[in-house]
Amino acid sequence: MALTASSSEGSYEVVPEGTHRAVCYKIVDSGTREEQYKEEDPKKRHSIFIYWELTELPMDDGRPFSINKQYTLSLNENSNLHKDLKTWRGKSFTDKEAQSFDVTNLLGVPCLLSITHKTSNNGKTYANIASVSMLPKGMDCPDQVNDKQELTYSDFKQELFDSLPDFIKEKIMMSKEYQSLNKDTNENLPF
């Protein structure tokens, strides 16, 4: 979610509820960590964050709103990524597609996002992505404003990492991929 700097703690603009045209502009590989979902036993899960900009919906400073959603990197039929990609693409995956789908191909692809609000116990309102769907035929999406960005471990961009929200950076730093990347880097230092 886009954050707007101010002198008051935790001030940000919340993406308005409703259905909005959006375009995918950033994908962040947050790596593999052991996580527990509800009452299940902890499992190793590889996750990603997909970011969209709502190009027709500017914040007070003129930049488009941005929102993201975390997914387990799985195209199992029961996964949220599979469900959202199916409605975004407007078709099911073939068995071959489901075996190897490059999520970076989503960069620059428009969609409709249905946004809902949720108020936390501390009284803050947060925007959530309720659904992702394809644009209806004949509906255009405004031009993308933000540059396409991807953070992967094969091409780790420190500047992009540094620009991420702290909670995402923490997830990345706890991942086995990040720890391996830094282990290899630290072993090659000349001191």
Buried (B, 14 or more C-beta within 10 A) or exposed (E): BBEEEEEEEEEBBBBEBEEBBBBBBBBBBBBBBEBEEEEEEEEEBBBBBBBBBBBEBEBEEEBBBBBBBBBBBBBEEEBBBBBBBBBBBEEEBEEEEBEEBEBEEBBEBBBBBBBEEEEEEEEEEEBBBEBBBBBEEEEEBBEBBBEBBBBBBEEBEEEBBEEBEEEBBEBBBBBBBBEEBEEEEEEEEEE
